[in-house]
């Protein structure tokens, strides 16, 4: 039987044969460590990297005799102020002279010194025989005796050589040539938006948020060179260390030949890591910086995706040696089948649902301190969540087409355990019969106007032109794609930004009986906004202050998902035309908005008995 390490090495050889010189002397080259006093150089004959001992910065990366980075790569972290390693200790954790030249691992570690977040940080670099790249991981540790700590963001930052790389790669839909890093730009608002001031890209706009990606199924991004035929890629084989679950959006690559690995991030409304008087630690990674060559950008990208698939198949890595990284035999798995039963929607299906394990609280979108494990369900709703760290979890699920989410508490996993949950029945919440619905529940606003072209600067400026009288949606006549904007935003009137009123009108053939009706608002995003709801002019509820995910300004189609149900007496309805008003009542800024995922009216009577003919 072929072992996992052997399969992994076979995949390396195949990839190397396609995109690198497959000379036996190179693939069999011993890994070496050369100590230069202030720095150390790791080399395996394919790739070499020089690491500074005091701060862990990568001073240089060489591949096929070429210098890959334009300036030192570094780790930073932020709690409102940026911090870097600066007075670290160096250790050779795995000496290739002691393992036959197979692997080198160095660690650059620094203890909390009273400045910045109260965390000990260790940055690890690993170079293996035959690998066309190197691995990195970081450990953040908080002893119980330390003061409370907060970590808003941490990232590894690379700036690649302009001479070698000019083609940006985020995913299959976002790949193209980018102008040189020294192209003059004009800063727009928000400041991340830049307009190229000269050259062939003049007047085009770039924004780092245009290159963000949802974490759930994003495993590789990077840069390639149209002339150099080189590629440099960030590959993450697992998303278990990501905060905020599969819908959390992360930075990938951006103008300036920047290339990033985000460890944790509170953008788009996610939570910061927040640690009290407790012992806590978390391992981020390992991630792979992968280098390939010998093809055009499409070929290099295809090869990088193949490599990412091979890395995912090899997870958890058999060669990893860290007490915070359980080996395969020390992990658990969960299986089950999710069945959705909704009498009002017989077509509701759990096919392709997200199914995940996270802590019981808070909302998994707001979890940052621990690990999460998410997979897609099969067509029949069956799922297997492999390689889960032991612990106590809640199982969550959500799926396109179904409002609400499923949860199953008390999933307790121990090392080596395979837990079979069997059939899990999900009956989505209903408060009455559905009279009408605008949008499709999918946690985004993508089915509405601009839902397919939202990554453009200044889109909010088009709203007063396209909807000079705001949105007035008529059930049965209006079209979601054209008549319902992707975002309800403020408008400028008499020099002040003010909120807007959107209306939904529908006809009833006769006045319905008394009872509780419910307007259900599923929001894909909210930024410092508040919704007050009126039924035929009568206020029936207010959400209070909503959200801080800033998805509109950050060129997103979603941020933090939330649900808000407004119950009211159906005696407020009348014969003929009825009007529901959604008043976004917060003003004073262009950055106050709501994105709707779905708006649904549920009533305590048979809709067909009173619907207008």
Phi, psi and omega in degrees: 000137179282130181280161179301314178300323180292320177297318180297318181292326177295322177295321178299315181297320179296313179297319180295322181296329182279318194241359176221158176300117186272052178282134182300325182292334178279312181294333179262008181298132175296144169286136180233155175234120179248119181270121180248026178085276180280343183219170178223141181245125174258137185213135175234017180089336175258315185227142170227148176218139179255127185241130176282135187286330187277335184228358178074004179295142174273110184287324180202152172229128178240137180217124183052039177078005182250142178276119192274321187257150182271339179203165184302139174274149187211159170261136171223166176213162193213136169229035189112342176220143181280142178226153180222158168297140182214337181222054188272168174254140179257141174215142173269100188280326175228114183265118182298340176292342181260355181232025178075020179079018184278327191201141172235139175224126175242152179229135177244112189234145181220134177274151174302130184244017180095353179244135179080191179302141183281076184220141167269138186230132178233126181249123185248139173237135182229129174236130183244159176300133173079355182278134175269059182159183182220159182253150177221143167213161182228144177240126174252129187228137180229100175296151183300333182283348182285157173297161175304150184227149174228138181230107181281319184205148169215146184202158170251128189241128176237140169240116187273167183288128175296332182290339186248333190232130179217002187240116184271143183222113176254305177206187185297336182266344184235084181214123181189169177289144176238151179289164180300157183296334182269011177296127180299141180228156173248127181283131178255197175234128001293169191296338180290344180273126184233137175254127179292129188267347180201175178085184184295343179260013184308135178077353172284154185244138173235153183206133182300333180288343175293345184248013175288156181219145173294139187291331194307316183231029180253117186236348184207140170206166180166198182233152173223170182241126180291328179264318183288336185057036176247153174227143175228124193228146171256119181241123174247118186281342182218153174252015186298332182272354184287144174269151172087004175076190189288342180268359179291135182261136184231149174288148183234287180223162179197171180307145184098013181062027179281148191211117193232148165244113177271123178277309176209151188200139180258012177295160183058033171082004178290167183270157171279161167289126183228117186239128178267213180279074186208160173274128183211146172206154178210137178257124178255121180108202358290152171241159185246128166266110188251136180240135176221171185201168170092020179210172175281174183304323179294317180292319178296320179295316179299320179294321178297321178293322176297318179296319178299320178296320178295322179294319179297320180293334182271356182279136359283144186294127181292336184273351180290139181223087178210135181300340179268005182237096181294138174287171183304318182290344181263005180252175183232173176220158181228133175235160177176182176219126182261125180241124180259129176236112178229102182305334180274352179216080181301339181276354181302134187219149175268007178301129178069016177296147167283130176232128186215160174246127178211178181295155181299331178203157357283198172314133184302335176294339183254012180265131181225343190277335186240204184247151176230153184223116185232143175220167172266138175285155176284179182301327182268009179086358179284153182208154171225123176255106185266167167054047181270136174294139178304146179159183180255121187231164162249139176267128181241154173208147171212156186208148177301138177096350183235121174285155180086181175216159178263145172217145179225112186276168171073038176268098184257120186243136177240160184305134177077002185272138172248107185264122178256114182273348180071210181275130178247119183266129180237116172251105183301148182295133172226138178256358181170192179280138181285120177273316175199166180212138173247122180093168178241125180301113175207012178067017175222170175254026191289341182276356183263180181302129183072010179292346178247004177218040186283344181275068176215135181293143175078014181301328179297337180288341181280339186302310180298334178281318183279332179228068184299336178247022183067182185276127174231100189259126181254116181299131180089350181235317183285159182248127182302319186292332184246330191255356177238113184290154180294342186210135172264115189234177175277163176229156181270119178225125179053040176080005181233142173278126182232158177289173185231156175251125171251141180238150175234121180245146180206155184253143173236137183288333178206162181292130183282164176290163179291154180156176182272120169258157181223124170267121184254122181248112172258118186256132177274340182194155171203143179223105176046044183242176177204137182248128170248134186249133177238140173243113183050043175089351180261127179291129181241359178165163181215135182284341193074185184295133185243130157063163175204046184260347171054035186293326181296309181295332182265022172057039178253164174251002174198162174224250177262121180286141176208158179236141182219119183252127181249108179268143179203166182282129182291354175293348175289342176287161180218165175292138181095218186278131175244148183229125171255130180248130175253105183259113171275105194265001180269135178227197177092355183200149173287347187260043174235116191207164172226134169249127179270136168272312184201141173237125186225137175252122178245136189231157184269033180211170178288113183301328184287340183284340183232002180296145180294140179278000000 
